[in-house]
Every structure is written in C-alpha cells, then in structure tokens.
Amino acid sequence: MLEAVLNPRTMEFIPQLAEPAVRLHLLVVDADAAVRSACAEIAASLGYAVESTGDLGQARSQMRGHAADILLVNLPFGSSQGLELVSEVKLLYPDTSVIAMTASGSVNAAVEAMRCGASDYLTKPFAIDELSTVLERAASSHLTDTATRQLRERLRLSQGLGAMIGRSGEMEKLYRILSKVAQSSHPVLVLGESGTGKELVARTIHAYGPNSQKPFLPVDCGSLVPTLIESELFGYVKGAFTGANRSKDGLLVSAEGGTVFLDEIGELSLDLQAKLLRTLQEKEVRPVGATHRVPMKARIVAATNRDLAVMVEKGTFRKDLFYRLNVVNLRLPALRDRREDIPLLAAHFLDRISREHGTKFTLSDEALRTMMRHDWPGNVRELENSLERACTLSSGPVLHLGDLPTQLQQQGLEARRAATASTAPAGEGSAAPEVMTLADLERQAILSAIRTLHGDKLQAAKLLGIGKTTLYRKLKEYGIADPLREE
C-alpha cells in the first residue's frame, strides 16, 4: 500500500527498468510532499522525465512551458480545483494523458475526473505496481501506432458505442486488434456473452474500414424462421414460392461491398449453414428458386454467445463453416473481467441519460462501490439498464443504493452489514446472533432511522442513503402510516 511507497528503505529496492526509446515527460501534482516525492521517484526509476509540484498554479505554468505527456494529479476531497485543472489540460493539451489520484472514500471523484477527460485513476493508498501499471497504460497510448490511437479516440467521442468504452488491459488489446481487422475484408467471428457489445464491435469494424460508406446490414439468425433467413440472405426469383410476385436481391448482394452482420450464427439450421458455406467458398450467391448465381458483394461478420467448438463436436454446427468464419476471432471480455471500466461506463451512460432528462445525475460512493462488486451477468447492457431504471425512480440527482435494482440493493446491504459486524466488539460468552432476513434488516433500519430522527422522513432517507420516494414506497409496502407508533 502507500506506506510501502513512502518507506525510504523500500525505495532502494525499486527495480531499475530500461528507458523507453521515447522518453516521456510526466508531471506530478500533489500537495502532499511525501506522496509527490514517492511518485516522482518511482516514475523516474521507470524511465520517465519527471517534474513535480504541490501548487496548481505552478502546474499550469509548467504545462504552458512544456506540455507533459502524462499528468498525474491529486483531486483533494471536497475541492473542485483539481477537476478544473483536468478540464483545462484536456482542452488545451488534448494529447496529454491525465491520471487522477483520489482518496479511498471518494470514488465519485474518479468518475467526475473521467468526465473531465482523465483516462485513468488511482485510489489512495496504492501499491507500487498499481502506479507502474497505470503509467504503463498511459505510456502505451502515446507509443502505439497511429491507427490504434485514432480508433480509440473516435470510439471515445462516439456517443453510440457505449460498450466500446474502456481503458482496461482487455479493452486495449481489443482496440489494437480492431484497428487492423477493420482494414481487411476477411470474415470475422465475434464471441462473447450476451450484453458485451458484439453488434457494436461489428459496427465498429464496418465504420472504420475502407467501405464505411457502404451499407451495414444486421440479421438476427435467432429470431427469424429458416425460410425467412434464406430469403433475406440469398434473395429469390419471381415465382420461387407463394407470394413471390417479383425477384428480390438478398442482403449478400444488396450490401454492395458493405457488411452483413449475422448475429447468433449458432442458431442457423444445418441446411442454411451448408448454403452459407458454399457462398463463402465460391463468392457467389444462388437466390431461392434460381438456377443462376450472382457475385457476392458483402463482408461477413458473425457473432454468437454460444460455444461453437462444442457445437461442432456435437454435430450441430458444421466444422468447415466454423473454420471458414473463424479467420479472425474476437472474444469480448465480460464486464466482471474488466471492473476498472465500470466507473467510465457509468459516467458515459449517466451523461447520456442526464441530457435526456435535463438533470445531471451522479452516483453516491456507496452505490458505485456496490456496482463495482456486482458480477453483471448481463454485462454492459445490464449496467446501462440499471442506471436508466435508477434515474427514472430516483427522487433527486444523486443515485443512492436504494435506487438501484433489488439484487444490487441486497448486495449493498450485505456489505454494509458485514462492515458493521467487523467493527463491532466481540463479547465474551455471548450467544450466537439471531439471523434475520435482508428484508427484515431493511425494515428495521428504516423504522429505526425514522424514530431516531423523530419522524423526519427526509433526513431519514438521507441517513439511509436512499431516495425519499424509495422510503415512502417501502413504508407503503410495510403498511405503516405512522412509523413512530409502530412497535
């Protein structure tokens, strides 16, 4: 932890790494001289050219004299001056990577810093390897190839690519691959759990490729009957079936060099798999009912949340089609495997929702900590839906634990209960504590808070960290009109 960073004896054992080919300039801004000195010494040992200051005005002057490649700035609790510096730096020096340092009890400050343009954050106290990791991530944004850098920036600015937002190591790898894949014409297979953003990845591949002006045509293979999918993909000639009063080109032809996205490719029947395989091999399409073939004019991007390798073993997916589609394989990380991206994703979604509602929503620290602990089985889609629900039900601009979905509320209450139990003194010879349900604990906490505050429900809601509307709804559920009389 940070104590180790500040220990002079520990400092002697920091490994000296070879300096990079490009020596990056780092500016450390922190009023705490010990922290400032420790960070500067660690960064210098990693090969950075380091300057440091404890004064924000001095930091502005140093940036004007020589804009730093990376800015490591502390955000004092309860002060907006650090955030103002972040905003100014990103406005005047957009190429500078900003890393925010926040106190352990102020996670929300990190979210605000992300909104102002920071690319990463550290929560004090932090270990040496944590600082090294974030500095390495910041350095990579300067040293990666131009195409990757441009792609990342365009993704960050695009309001429609929420699932592509992230600065974790997993997402950095994905960005690097996407920058290369987008320039090719090979089939791409996108794998990942539901809600990870497979269609958004497909749209990104199309949008940043050479044929971005051509159509992007999605097909949900899991929601259409086989005959309809066949007609959509391959087209048909007049008289091919009842109701075919005219000929129609399929998407593989009408895309005209664009991209056809086959979502849930694992749901295709074996007959359609065989026809798709022939089309990919021969680069020609035979419409339904036709004896002739026409050239295929589309790039194929397929996606699934199923394990195609297992399906191949079971005989429910053709091995030859699997290898034909699997020229390039992109596996999207689950949100639980990149939890460090949750604050940035939350800030992105809250910005959008705030614009739609005309209210600037923010998360309480407890709500954000609970979200960081949640496993998110529905991934980014679940996170977005949870925030939309919370903003709709909240009685104010700050989203509290009680505004989150029930499952997250229960996790937050369990964490709160565990924290209380860990700090309570253990009595010798005491009987085993009575086990209560979460619902009973919640009811007890609400009634106790109202009694303690002599019936002031608004203050009780603030004390409990929930919205006023949520408190009244809970009392209605309990059937309690006057909590002061409830025994």
Residue, then its C-alpha position, 0 to 999 in steps of 0.5 A: m500500500l502507500e506506506a510501502v511507497l513512502n518507506p525510504r528503505t523500500m525505495e532502494f529496492i525499486p527495480q531499475l527498468a530500461e528507458p523507453a526509446v521515447r522518453l516521456h515527460l510526466l508531471v506530478v501534482d500533489a500537495d502532499a510532499a511525501v506522496r509527490s516525492a514517492c511518485a516522482e521517484i518511482a516514475a523516474s526509476l521507470g524511465y520517465a522525465v519527471e517534474s513535480t509540484g504541490d501548487l496548481g498554479q505552478a502546474r499550469s505554468q509548467m504545462r504552458g512551458h512544456a506540455a507533459d505527456i502524462l499528468l498525474v494529479n491529486l483531486p483533494f476531497g471536497s475541492s473542485q480545483g483539481l477537476e478544473l485543472v483536468s478540464e483545462v489540460k484536456l482542452l488545451y493539451p488534448d494529447t496529454s494523458v491525465i491520471a487522477m489520484t483520489a482518496s479511498g472514500s471518494v470514488n465519485a471523484a474518479v468518475e467526475a475526473m473521467r468526465c473531465g477527460a482523465s483516462d485513468y485513476l488511482t485510489k489512495p493508498f496504492a501499491i507500487d505496481e498499481l502506479s507502474t501499471v497505470l503509467e504503463r497504460a498511459a505510456s502505451s497510448h502515446l507509443t502505439d501506432t497511429a491507427t490504434r490511437q485514432l480508433r480509440e479516440r473516435l470510439r471515445l467521442s462516439q456517443g453510440l458505442g457505449a460498450m466500446i468504452g474502456r481503458s482496461g488491459e482487455m479493452e486495449k488489446l481489443y482496440r489494437i486488434l480492431s484497428k487492423v481487422a477493420q482494414s481487411s475484408h476477411p470474415v470475422l467471428v465475434l464471441g462473447e456473452s450476451g450484453t458485451g457489445k458484439e453488434l457494436v464491435a461489428r459496427t465498429i469494424h464496418a465504420y472504420g474500414p475502407n467501405s464505411q460508406k457502404p451499407f451495414l446490414p444486421v440479421d438476427c439468425g435467432s429470431l427469424v424462421p429458416t425460410l425467412i433467413e434464406s430469403e433475406l440472405f440469398g434473395y429469390v426469383k419471381g415465382a420461387f414460392t407463394g407470394a413471390n410476385r417479383s425477384k428480390d436481391g438478398l442482403l449478400v448482394s444488396a450490401e454492395g461491398g458493405t457488411v452483413f452482420l449475422d448475429e447468433i450464427g449458432e442458431l442457423s439450421l444445418d441446411l442454411q449453414a451448408k448454403l452459407l458455406r458454399t457462398l463463402q467458398e465460391k463468392e457467389v450467391r444462388p437466390v431461392g428458386a434460381t438456377h443462376r448465381v450472382p457475385m457476392k458483394a458483402r463482408i461477413v461478420a458473425a457473432t454468437n454467445r454460444d460455444l461453437a467448438v462444442m457445437v461442432e463436436k456435437g454435430t450441430f454446427r458444421k466444422d468447415l463453416f466454423y473454420r471458414l468464419n473463424v479467420v479472425n476471432l474476437r472474444l469480448p471480455a465480460l464486464r466482471d473481467r474488466r471492473e476498472d471500466i465500470p466507473l467510465l461506463a457509468a459516467h458515459f451512460l449517466d451523461r447520456i441519460s442526464r441530457e435526456h432528462g435535463t438533470k445531471f445525475t451522479l452516483s453516491d460512493e456507496a452505490l458505485r462501490t456496490m456496482m463495482r462488486h456486482d458480477w453483471p451477468g448481463n454485462v454492459r447492457e445490464l449496467e446501462n439498464s440499471l442506471e436508466r431504471a435508477c434515474t427514472l425512480s430516483s427522487g433527486p440527482v444523486l443515485h443512492l443504493g436504494d435506487l438501484p435494482t433489488q439484487l444490487q440493493q441486497q448486495g449493498l446491504e450485505a456489505r454494509r452489514a458485514a462492515t458493521a459486524s467487523t467493527a463491532p466488539a466481540g463479547e465474551g460468552s455471548a450467544a450466537p446472533e439471531v439471523m434475520t432476513l435482508a428484508d427484515l434488516e431493511r425494515q428495521a433500519i428504516l423504522s429505526a432511522i425514522r424514530t431516531l430522527h423523530g419522524d423526519k422522513l427526509q433526513a431519514a432517507k438521507l441517513l439511509g442513503i436512499g431516495k425519499t420516494t424509495l422510503y415512502r414506497k417501502l413504508k407503503e409496502y410495510g403498511i405503516a402510516d405512522p412509523l413512530r407508533e409502530e412497535 
